[in-house]
Amino acid sequence: MTFTVEELEDGARAAIGLSDFGSSYYREGLERTVEALNTEADLNDMGRVIQHATISNALIQRLRIIETYKQHPEIDDEVIGGPVFVIGLPRTGTTALSQLVASDPQFRSLRLWESQACTPPPEAATQHEDPRIAQAAEGIAMMNSMFPRMRSMMNSEPQAATECQDLMGMSFRTFHFDGVVRVPAYLRWLLHCDMRETYLFHRQVLKLLQWHCPPTLWHLRTPVHMFALDALVEAYPNAKFLWSHRDPAKVLASVCSLIQYVRSWSSDRDDPVELGAEQLECWSEGVRRAMDFRKRLGDDRFVDVSFADLNADPIGTLDDCYRHLDLAFTEEARRRVRQWADEHRPGSRGEHIYDLADYGLTTGQVRESFGEYLAAYDATA
């Protein structure tokens, strides 16, 4: 079975009775995604089901968001506060840092359940009883049952802060697809495509989510922002950044291990050496772009966060971040952050075991590729 753009679009339209996907910008990304799935991904039967469902949901969410804006154009008057973005190489503590910040009630974060189903917009009065929470919990339980190693690799909770890649996925310009299937041609295109409208749509979704469900000071996370920070800041001129740092040699081994496992759900192809080379090239480029952007923008909007410091003293580390960002760290925020840290201690979900050599890489090779980065930041832990 192969995918077609027309079948996927028609299926989404038929599923909910809506037809307007908004700007045609999304379609090139959809076409590139479909072509890569058909020609490069070597999908097995489960992979076809997973990827068809993923694309269909992105299209359905896009249809619903466009329709909601048609019915309520006043949503566009909403003002996004911040945001504060957590960035850095994957597997550098971005998840923990993000969820610590999300524990602070002054911030609005993107929660897993609303990332997967943005409409109808959440309501402040019912946000903690929304039926989508239970649906997301069922999905997580099913994933952990079918793929038990995920528990030690990634913390997933329905009401926890999550990456904002689903919002970018509705424009079909996201590294999410590369993380779950082998799509090298799509990845090459993605690295050089225009991301400006992706972030404008991303902002539209945030406006919709905060419309009836404040606060309006946002905190968001995904490592992939490092590839397109110019486009991000064009959409969010007041953005600030918490940049987490860890030894890239440890990062790459963990990244490859996670991607290898997730890709195994959708394809029987397994080439760890190819994966290692691909991820080394990709993330060294992401760091290079982020460092170049920072040199041009200046250090004022950036706070550096050591992975080792975050693990050893999460409260003190966050306190330092807040001082640099001129944010108040109230006693209530401190209490909630401490509670999250106590309930999510490193290693509490099991040990994630990985070896860089499994992916055809050496510590020296990785550190050489990240030489400028290692010279600039304390990232040896």
RACORJO-V352279 format. One record per residue. N is the residue number from 1. RES is the residue in one letter. SS is DSSP state (@ for helix, = for strand, . for the rest). Layout:
# RACORJO-V352279
N/RES/SS, N/RES/SS
This chain:
# RACORJO-V352279
1/M/., 2/T/., 3/F/., 4/T/., 5/V/@, 6/E/@, 7/E/@, 8/L/@, 9/E/@, 10/D/@, 11/G/@, 12/A/@, 13/R/@, 14/A/@, 15/A/@, 16/I/@, 17/G/., 18/L/., 19/S/., 20/D/., 21/F/., 22/G/., 23/S/., 24/S/., 25/Y/@, 26/Y/@, 27/R/@, 28/E/@, 29/G/@, 30/L/@, 31/E/@, 32/R/@, 33/T/@, 34/V/@, 35/E/@, 36/A/@, 37/L/@, 38/N/@, 39/T/@, 40/E/., 41/A/., 42/D/., 43/L/=, 44/N/., 45/D/@, 46/M/@, 47/G/@, 48/R/@, 49/V/@, 50/I/@, 51/Q/@, 52/H/@, 53/A/@, 54/T/@, 55/I/@, 56/S/@, 57/N/@, 58/A/@, 59/L/@, 60/I/@, 61/Q/@, 62/R/@, 63/L/@, 64/R/@, 65/I/@, 66/I/@, 67/E/@, 68/T/@, 69/Y/@, 70/K/@, 71/Q/@, 72/H/., 73/P/@, 74/E/@, 75/I/@, 76/D/@, 77/D/@, 78/E/., 79/V/., 80/I/., 81/G/=, 82/G/=, 83/P/=, 84/V/=, 85/F/=, 86/V/=, 87/I/=, 88/G/=, 89/L/., 90/P/., 91/R/., 92/T/., 93/G/., 94/T/@, 95/T/@, 96/A/@, 97/L/@, 98/S/@, 99/Q/@, 100/L/@, 101/V/@, 102/A/@, 103/S/., 104/D/., 105/P/., 106/Q/., 107/F/., 108/R/=, 109/S/=, 110/L/., 111/R/=, 112/L/@, 113/W/@, 114/E/@, 115/S/@, 116/Q/@, 117/A/., 118/C/., 119/T/., 120/P/., 121/P/., 122/P/., 123/E/., 124/A/., 125/A/., 126/T/., 127/Q/., 128/H/., 129/E/., 130/D/., 131/P/@, 132/R/@, 133/I/@, 134/A/@, 135/Q/@, 136/A/@, 137/A/@, 138/E/@, 139/G/@, 140/I/@, 141/A/@, 142/M/@, 143/M/@, 144/N/@, 145/S/@, 146/M/@, 147/F/., 148/P/., 149/R/., 150/M/@, 151/R/@, 152/S/@, 153/M/@, 154/M/., 155/N/., 156/S/., 157/E/., 158/P/., 159/Q/., 160/A/., 161/A/=, 162/T/., 163/E/., 164/C/., 165/Q/@, 166/D/@, 167/L/@, 168/M/@, 169/G/@, 170/M/., 171/S/., 172/F/., 173/R/., 174/T/., 175/F/., 176/H/@, 177/F/@, 178/D/@, 179/G/@, 180/V/@, 181/V/., 182/R/., 183/V/., 184/P/@, 185/A/@, 186/Y/@, 187/L/@, 188/R/@, 189/W/@, 190/L/@, 191/L/., 192/H/., 193/C/., 194/D/., 195/M/., 196/R/@, 197/E/@, 198/T/@, 199/Y/@, 200/L/@, 201/F/@, 202/H/@, 203/R/@, 204/Q/@, 205/V/@, 206/L/@, 207/K/@, 208/L/@, 209/L/@, 210/Q/@, 211/W/@, 212/H/., 213/C/., 214/P/., 215/P/., 216/T/., 217/L/=, 218/W/=, 219/H/=, 220/L/=, 221/R/=, 222/T/., 223/P/@, 224/V/@, 225/H/@, 226/M/@, 227/F/@, 228/A/@, 229/L/@, 230/D/@, 231/A/@, 232/L/@, 233/V/@, 234/E/@, 235/A/@, 236/Y/., 237/P/., 238/N/., 239/A/., 240/K/=, 241/F/=, 242/L/=, 243/W/=, 244/S/=, 245/H/=, 246/R/., 247/D/., 248/P/@, 249/A/@, 250/K/@, 251/V/@, 252/L/@, 253/A/@, 254/S/@, 255/V/@, 256/C/@, 257/S/@, 258/L/@, 259/I/@, 260/Q/@, 261/Y/@, 262/V/@, 263/R/@, 264/S/@, 265/W/@, 266/S/@, 267/S/=, 268/D/., 269/R/., 270/D/., 271/D/., 272/P/@, 273/V/@, 274/E/@, 275/L/@, 276/G/@, 277/A/@, 278/E/@, 279/Q/@, 280/L/@, 281/E/@, 282/C/@, 283/W/@, 284/S/@, 285/E/@, 286/G/@, 287/V/@, 288/R/@, 289/R/@, 290/A/@, 291/M/@, 292/D/@, 293/F/@, 294/R/@, 295/K/@, 296/R/@, 297/L/@, 298/G/., 299/D/@, 300/D/@, 301/R/@, 302/F/=, 303/V/=, 304/D/=, 305/V/=, 306/S/=, 307/F/@, 308/A/@, 309/D/@, 310/L/@, 311/N/@, 312/A/@, 313/D/., 314/P/@, 315/I/@, 316/G/@, 317/T/@, 318/L/@, 319/D/@, 320/D/@, 321/C/@, 322/Y/@, 323/R/@, 324/H/@, 325/L/@, 326/D/., 327/L/., 328/A/., 329/F/., 330/T/., 331/E/@, 332/E/@, 333/A/@, 334/R/@, 335/R/@, 336/R/@, 337/V/@, 338/R/@, 339/Q/@, 340/W/@, 341/A/@, 342/D/@, 343/E/@, 344/H/., 345/R/., 346/P/., 347/G/., 348/S/., 349/R/., 350/G/., 351/E/., 352/H/., 353/I/., 354/Y/., 355/D/., 356/L/@, 357/A/@, 358/D/@, 359/Y/@, 360/G/., 361/L/., 362/T/., 363/T/@, 364/G/@, 365/Q/@, 366/V/@, 367/R/@, 368/E/@, 369/S/@, 370/F/., 371/G/@, 372/E/@, 373/Y/@, 374/L/@, 375/A/@, 376/A/@, 377/Y/., 378/D/., 379/A/., 380/T/., 381/A/.
